[in-house]
Amino acid sequence: MPEPFVNSALVLAQVEVPSWPWAAVLLTGAAAGFAVVWLATKSTRKAAVEQAASLIDVARREAHVTAGEIKQQVEKELDVRRAEVNRELDRREIEMDLRLREIRSHEESLALLDHQLNQHGERLARENSAIRQARDAIRALSKSLRKRLEGVSQMDADEIKRALRDEVQMECQDELRALRRQIVDRSEQDLQNEAKRILVTAMQRMSSQPNHDITATIVSLPNDEMKGRIIGREGRNIKSFEAATGVTLLIDESPQMVLVSSFDPVRREIARMSLEALVKDGRIHPASIEEAVKTAAGEVSLNVQQSGEDAVQRLGINGLKPEIIALLGKLKFRFSYAQNVLDHSVEVGFLCSLMASELGLDPNVAKRAGLLHDIGKAIEGDYEGSHASIGADFVRRHGETDIVVNAVAAHHEEVKPETVYAGLVILADTLSAVRPGARAESMHTYIQRLDRLEKLALSIEGVQQAYAIQAGREVRVVVNPQKVSDEQAREISRLLRERIEEELQYPSTIKVTVIREHRFTETAM
């Protein structure tokens, strides 16, 4: 029993109870009331304890929920703060990067300024050194001048002239050396660009067109009966014709045609004109043949003279000897791969004049050398040497200058070019010959010539590969570096040049290039 109820029972026991029977009843009721109160109190206490436990449980759950919400809120705030901090760090990092770049830029600028300062310092040092040297030179010159002045008083006029001439010669040598250094210092690329510009300008301004009409060497006949009349009794007519013209008449089974054959284009033209006149007239005998040939020769002579004068007039050249003009006219009847040689010569003269103008040279001298460069092809007779050397000798005998003579002799590089004008003629001759449409050659013959050139190079011992390039104007040979030395490669180039000259027929010149090299290759894995 709880302590409060015990205390209450003791108090009631100490109370003086009356002796009548109601006292027992009273005590019993009091005890019962106390029991009821105690039971009620116990029940109330138990309910209170249960309620308290329930409240604690609810409070715990609410506290747990509240803690989760607070935790989520705190995490969200932490994420927000973390994102802000990250953005701030990124911004600071970008700012640091920009500042670092600025610092590096300033460092580079300072390094550049330092380098420029060092260069300026070196230049000032060089200038100071040059000034000191110049000052020392002036002092030395002053002393020398004093001594010379002292000596001049004792020299005669001839000695003074001789001394002045030696001094001027020394000064000119210094200027020549300085000019040579200046030319050498120019970059190769600048020279190539300038050369390309001059070539393009000259070719664009060139308006001459070569004549591709080849003089016919076939004479048409009205009927086959005319062949017998041309031959004559016992062949006297054809013999008289060949004797008078210096050509050969080829009369075969081809219907209504006769072929005129001769290495001399002028004789071939005279024979063609005279034969056409005889066929038209119908009277063919030795006397009429002689008369027709004489008439045709006069017409051709006038045509030759007029053609030479027209060519000279087109270029505006003065002072050429009549013999040279007449020889130029004969080039009208000569063709090189379907290109008329006279028109080719005029074109070369124009090109030389244009390039000389671009280079600041005399265009008159250039066009004169260009016009006369192939004049040796028109010279008759048995002469030793190429047409370049024959033409050079001819123009030399007829009063041309050494510049023109050397340009004519060197236009195929058979002799060494001595002036810039010779180089202009070489270049203009190549341009006029190799430009598209200038010359014609059958594809079969062209391929055969290239094939023979390559096979000739491959036949030499030590040659691995050979390539004909530049339309057959150059052959490049690759030799075996293990078997061929540098000296042997040079000997191969000389040997190939000699064999080409002896065994092949080719226009213009062929350049021989021998290549010998070592290659070392490694592969890293």
C-alpha positions in Angstrom: 0.0 0.0 0.0 1.3 3.4 -0.8 2.8 5.4 2.0 0.1 8.3 2.1 -2.7 5.8 2.6 -0.8 4.1 5.4 -0.2 7.4 7.2 -3.9 8.2 6.9 -4.9 4.9 8.4 -2.6 5.4 11.3 -4.1 8.8 11.9 -7.6 7.3 11.9 -6.5 4.6 14.3 -5.3 7.1 16.8 -8.5 9.0 16.7 -10.7 8.2 19.6 -13.5 6.1 18.3 -16.9 6.0 20.1 -17.9 2.8 21.4 -21.1 2.6 19.6 -21.6 0.3 16.7 -21.4 3.1 14.1 -17.8 3.4 14.7 -17.1 0.2 13.1 -19.1 1.1 10.2 -17.3 4.4 9.9 -13.9 2.8 9.9 -15.0 0.3 7.3 -16.3 3.1 5.1 -13.2 5.1 5.6 -11.1 2.1 4.6 -13.2 1.5 1.6 -12.9 5.1 0.6 -9.2 5.0 1.0 -9.1 1.9 -1.1 -11.2 3.4 -3.8 -9.1 6.5 -3.7 -6.0 4.5 -3.9 -7.2 2.4 -6.8 -8.3 5.6 -8.6 -5.0 7.2 -8.0 -3.2 4.1 -9.2 -5.3 4.0 -12.4 -4.8 7.7 -12.9 -1.0 7.3 -12.4 -0.9 4.4 -14.8 -2.8 6.4 -17.4 -0.6 9.4 -16.8 2.5 7.2 -17.3 1.1 5.7 -20.5 0.1 9.2 -21.7 3.6 10.4 -20.8 5.2 7.6 -22.8 2.9 8.2 -25.7 3.8 11.9 -25.6 7.4 11.1 -25.3 7.1 8.8 -28.3 5.2 11.4 -30.3 7.8 14.0 -29.3 10.6 11.7 -30.4 8.9 11.1 -33.8 8.3 14.8 -34.2 11.9 15.5 -33.1 13.1 12.9 -35.7 11.0 14.5 -38.5 12.1 17.9 -37.5 15.8 16.8 -37.4 15.5 15.4 -40.9 13.9 18.5 -42.2 16.5 20.6 -40.5 19.2 18.3 -41.9 17.8 18.7 -45.4 17.5 22.4 -45.0 21.0 22.5 -43.7 22.3 20.4 -46.6 20.5 22.6 -49.1 22.0 25.7 -47.5 25.4 23.9 -47.6 24.9 23.1 -51.3 24.0 26.7 -52.0 27.0 27.9 -50.0 29.2 25.3 -51.7 28.0 26.4 -55.2 28.6 30.0 -54.3 32.1 29.1 -53.0 32.8 27.2 -56.2 31.7 30.1 -58.3 33.8 32.4 -56.3 36.8 30.0 -56.6 36.2 29.8 -60.4 36.0 33.5 -60.7 39.1 33.9 -58.6 40.9 31.2 -60.7 39.9 33.0 -63.9 41.1 36.3 -62.5 44.3 34.6 -61.5 44.7 33.1 -65.0 44.1 36.5 -66.6 46.6 38.1 -64.2 49.1 35.3 -64.9 48.7 35.9 -68.7 49.1 39.6 -68.2 52.2 38.9 -66.2 53.6 36.6 -68.9 52.7 39.2 -71.6 54.5 41.8 -69.6 57.4 39.4 -69.2 57.5 38.8 -73.0 57.3 42.5 -73.6 60.1 43.1 -71.2 62.1 40.3 -72.8 61.5 41.8 -76.2 62.4 45.3 -75.0 65.5 43.8 -73.4 66.4 42.1 -76.7 65.9 45.3 -78.6 67.9 47.2 -76.0 70.7 44.7 -76.4 70.5 45.0 -80.2 70.5 48.8 -79.9 73.5 48.5 -77.5 75.3 46.2 -79.9 74.5 48.6 -82.8 75.7 51.6 -80.8 78.8 49.6 -79.9 79.4 48.8 -83.6 78.7 52.4 -84.6 81.1 53.6 -81.9 83.7 51.1 -83.2 83.1 52.3 -86.7 83.3 55.9 -85.6 86.6 55.2 -83.9 87.9 53.3 -86.9 86.8 56.2 -89.2 88.4 58.7 -86.8 91.6 56.6 -86.9 91.4 56.3 -90.6 90.9 60.1 -91.0 93.8 60.7 -88.8 95.9 58.2 -90.8 94.6 59.7 -94.0 95.5 63.2 -92.7 99.0 62.0 -91.9 99.3 60.3 -95.2 97.9 63.4 -97.0 100.5 65.6 -95.2 103.2 63.2 -96.3 101.9 63.1 -99.8 101.6 66.8 -100.0 105.2 67.0 -98.8 106.1 64.5 -101.5 104.0 66.2 -104.2 106.2 69.2 -104.0 109.0 67.0 -105.2 107.0 65.0 -107.8 106.6 65.9 -111.5 103.3 65.9 -113.5 103.6 62.2 -114.7 104.2 60.9 -111.2 101.2 62.9 -109.9 98.9 61.5 -112.7 100.2 57.9 -112.0 99.5 58.3 -108.2 96.0 59.7 -108.9 95.2 56.9 -111.3 96.3 54.2 -108.7 94.1 55.9 -106.1 91.0 56.1 -108.3 91.6 52.4 -109.2 91.6 51.4 -105.6 88.5 53.4 -104.9 86.7 51.8 -107.8 87.7 48.3 -106.6 86.1 49.0 -103.2 82.9 50.2 -104.9 82.8 47.1 -107.1 83.3 44.8 -104.1 80.5 46.6 -102.3 78.2 46.3 -105.3 79.0 42.6 -105.6 78.2 42.1 -101.9 75.0 44.0 -102.4 74.0 41.7 -105.3 74.9 38.6 -103.4 73.0 39.7 -100.3 69.8 39.8 -102.3 67.8 36.7 -101.5 67.4 34.0 -104.2 63.6 34.2 -103.8 63.6 37.9 -104.7 65.6 37.2 -107.8 63.3 34.4 -108.8 60.2 36.5 -108.2 61.8 39.3 -110.3 62.7 36.9 -113.1 59.1 35.5 -113.1 57.7 39.0 -113.2 59.9 40.0 -116.2 59.0 36.8 -118.1 55.3 37.1 -117.5 55.3 40.7 -118.5 57.3 40.0 -121.6 55.0 37.1 -122.6 51.8 39.1 -121.9 53.0 42.0 -124.0 54.1 39.7 -126.9 51.6 40.0 -129.7 53.5 38.2 -132.5 52.0 35.0 -133.7 54.2 32.5 -135.7 53.2 31.3 -139.1 52.6 27.6 -139.2 52.1 27.4 -143.0 54.7 25.0 -144.4 56.0 25.6 -147.9 54.6 22.8 -150.1 57.0 20.4 -151.6 54.4 18.4 -153.5 53.4 19.7 -157.0 50.0 18.6 -158.2 49.6 17.5 -161.9 46.5 17.8 -164.0 46.9 14.1 -165.2 49.4 11.3 -165.2 50.4 12.0 -168.8 52.2 15.1 -167.5 54.7 12.9 -165.7 56.0 11.6 -169.0 56.3 15.1 -170.3 58.3 16.1 -167.2 60.6 13.1 -167.7 61.0 13.8 -171.4 62.7 11.6 -174.0 65.3 9.5 -172.4 64.9 11.6 -169.2 66.4 14.8 -170.7 63.7 17.1 -169.3 64.0 15.8 -165.7 67.8 15.9 -165.9 67.8 19.5 -167.2 65.3 20.5 -164.4 67.4 18.9 -161.7 70.6 20.4 -163.0 69.1 23.9 -163.2 67.4 23.8 -159.8 69.7 21.6 -157.8 66.8 19.5 -156.4 65.6 16.0 -156.9 62.3 15.2 -158.5 60.7 12.0 -157.2 58.1 10.6 -159.7 56.5 7.4 -158.4 53.2 5.7 -158.8 51.4 8.3 -156.7 48.6 9.7 -159.0 48.8 13.2 -160.2 51.7 14.4 -158.0 55.4 15.0 -158.0 57.6 15.3 -154.9 60.4 18.0 -154.9 63.2 17.0 -152.6 66.1 19.2 -151.4 67.8 20.2 -148.2 67.9 23.8 -149.3 64.5 25.4 -148.7 65.2 28.3 -151.2 66.1 25.9 -154.0 63.1 23.8 -153.2 60.9 26.9 -153.5 62.4 27.9 -156.8 61.9 24.4 -158.1 58.3 24.3 -156.9 57.5 27.7 -158.6 59.2 26.8 -161.8 57.6 23.3 -162.1 54.1 24.8 -161.4 54.8 27.4 -164.2 55.9 24.7 -166.6 52.9 22.5 -165.9 50.6 25.4 -166.4 52.2 26.4 -169.7 52.4 22.8 -170.9 55.5 23.3 -173.0 58.3 21.4 -171.2 61.8 21.2 -172.8 65.3 22.2 -171.7 65.0 25.8 -173.0 61.6 26.4 -171.3 62.9 24.8 -168.1 65.9 27.1 -168.0 63.7 30.2 -168.6 61.1 29.1 -166.0 63.9 28.5 -163.4 65.4 31.8 -164.1 62.1 33.6 -163.7 61.3 31.7 -160.5 64.7 32.5 -159.1 64.2 36.2 -159.7 60.8 36.1 -158.0 62.2 34.2 -155.0 65.1 36.6 -154.7 62.7 39.5 -154.6 60.6 37.7 -152.1 63.6 36.9 -149.9 64.8 40.5 -150.0 61.3 41.8 -149.2 60.8 39.3 -146.4 64.1 40.3 -144.8 63.3 44.0 -145.0 59.8 43.4 -143.6 61.3 41.5 -140.6 63.8 44.3 -140.0 61.1 46.9 -140.3 58.8 45.1 -137.8 61.5 45.3 -135.2 62.6 48.8 -136.1 66.3 47.9 -136.5 68.6 50.2 -138.4 72.1 49.7 -139.8 72.0 46.1 -140.9 74.1 45.2 -143.9 72.2 44.1 -147.1 73.9 40.7 -147.0 72.4 40.1 -143.5 69.0 41.3 -144.6 69.0 39.0 -147.6 70.1 36.0 -145.5 67.3 36.8 -143.0 64.8 36.6 -145.8 65.9 33.1 -146.7 64.7 32.0 -143.2 61.2 32.5 -144.5 61.4 29.2 -146.3 62.9 27.2 -143.4 60.8 25.5 -140.7 61.7 23.9 -137.4 59.0 21.4 -136.3 56.4 23.4 -138.3 57.5 26.7 -136.8 58.7 29.3 -139.4 62.3 30.2 -138.5 62.0 33.9 -139.7 58.8 34.4 -137.6 60.6 32.7 -134.7 63.6 35.0 -135.0 61.3 38.1 -135.1 59.5 36.8 -132.0 62.8 36.2 -130.2 63.8 39.8 -131.0 60.5 41.1 -129.6 60.9 39.1 -126.4 64.5 40.2 -125.9 63.5 43.8 -126.4 60.7 43.5 -123.8 62.9 41.8 -121.2 65.7 44.2 -121.8 63.4 47.1 -121.1 62.2 45.5 -117.9 65.9 45.1 -116.8 67.0 48.6 -117.8 69.2 47.4 -120.7 69.3 48.7 -124.2 66.3 47.1 -126.1 67.8 47.9 -129.5 70.9 45.7 -128.9 68.7 43.0 -127.4 66.3 42.9 -130.4 69.2 42.9 -132.8 70.8 39.9 -131.1 67.5 38.1 -131.0 66.7 38.6 -134.7 70.1 37.4 -135.8 70.5 34.4 -133.5 69.4 31.8 -136.1 70.9 33.4 -139.2 73.4 30.6 -139.5 70.6 28.3 -140.6 70.2 30.2 -143.9 73.9 30.1 -144.9 74.6 27.8 -147.8 77.8 25.7 -148.3 79.8 23.2 -146.3 80.7 24.8 -143.0 82.0 23.0 -139.9 80.2 23.7 -136.7 76.7 24.4 -135.6 74.5 27.1 -137.0 75.2 29.2 -133.9 79.0 29.4 -134.6 78.5 29.8 -138.3 76.0 32.6 -137.8 78.3 34.3 -135.3 81.2 34.3 -137.8 79.0 35.7 -140.5 77.7 38.6 -138.5 81.2 39.3 -137.2 82.5 39.6 -140.8 79.6 42.1 -141.5 80.3 44.5 -138.8 78.2 43.5 -135.8 79.4 44.3 -132.3 81.0 41.7 -130.0 77.9 41.7 -127.8 75.7 40.6 -130.7 78.3 38.1 -131.9 78.6 36.5 -128.5 74.8 36.3 -128.1 74.4 34.6 -131.5 77.3 32.1 -130.7 76.0 31.3 -127.2 72.3 31.0 -127.7 72.6 27.2 -127.5 75.2 27.5 -124.7 77.9 26.1 -127.0 80.2 28.9 -125.9 80.1 30.8 -122.6 77.7 33.8 -122.5 79.8 36.9 -121.9 77.0 39.5 -121.4 73.4 39.7 -120.1 72.2 40.0 -123.7 73.3 36.5 -124.5 71.3 35.3 -121.5 68.3 37.1 -122.8 68.6 35.5 -126.3 68.9 32.0 -124.7 65.8 32.6 -122.6 63.7 34.2 -125.4 64.7 31.4 -127.8 63.5 28.8 -125.3 60.2 30.7 -124.7 59.4 31.0 -128.4 60.1 27.4 -129.0 58.4 25.7 -126.1 55.3 27.8 -125.6 52.1 25.8 -126.4 51.3 25.7 -130.1 54.7 27.0 -131.3 56.0 23.8 -132.7 54.5 20.6 -133.9 55.9 17.1 -133.7 54.2 13.7 -134.3 53.4 11.9 -131.0 55.0 8.7 -132.2 58.3 10.4 -133.1 58.2 12.4 -129.8 57.7 9.2 -127.7 60.4 7.4 -129.6 62.9 10.2 -129.0 62.2 10.3 -125.3 62.4 6.5 -125.1 65.7 6.5 -126.9 67.0 9.2 -124.6 66.1 7.2 -121.5 67.5 3.9 -122.8 70.7 5.6 -123.8 71.1 6.8 -120.2 70.2 3.4 -118.7 72.8 1.7 -120.9 75.6 3.3 -118.9 77.0 1.2 -116.0 76.0 2.5 -112.5 72.8 4.2 -113.7 69.7 3.0 -111.7 66.9 5.3 -113.2 66.6 7.8 -116.0 63.8 10.2 -116.7 63.4 12.5 -119.8 61.6 15.7 -118.7 61.0 19.2 -120.1 59.7 17.7 -123.4 63.0 15.9 -123.9 65.1 19.0 -123.2 66.5 17.5 -120.0 67.4 14.0 -118.8 67.8 13.3 -115.1 69.8 10.3 -114.2 69.9 8.6 -110.7 73.0 6.5 -110.1 73.8 3.9 -107.4 75.6 5.7 -104.6 77.2 2.4 -103.5 78.9 1.8 -106.8 79.4 5.3 -108.2 81.5 8.0 -106.5 81.1 11.7 -107.0 83.9 11.8 -109.5 82.4 8.9 -111.4 79.0 10.6 -111.4 80.6 13.7 -113.0 82.3 11.4 -115.6 78.9 9.7 -116.3 77.3 13.1 -117.1 80.1 13.9 -119.5 79.9 10.5 -121.1 76.1 10.7 -121.5 76.4 14.2 -123.1 78.9 12.9 -125.7 76.8 9.9 -126.5 73.6 12.0 -126.9 75.5 14.3 -129.3 76.8 11.4 -131.3 73.8 9.1 -131.4 70.6 11.2 -131.2 68.9 13.8 -133.4 67.2 16.5 -131.3 66.1 20.1 -131.5 67.9 22.8 -129.5 69.8 21.4 -126.5 69.4 18.6 -123.9 70.5 19.2 -120.3 72.0 16.3 -118.4 71.6 16.1 -114.7 73.2 13.2 -112.7 71.9 12.7 -109.1 73.8 10.7 -106.5 72.6 10.7 -102.9 72.4 8.6 -99.7 69.2 8.2 -97.7 69.0 6.8 -94.2 65.6 5.8 -92.8 64.7 4.5 -89.4 61.2 3.6 -88.0 60.5 4.1 -84.3 58.1 1.5 -82.8 
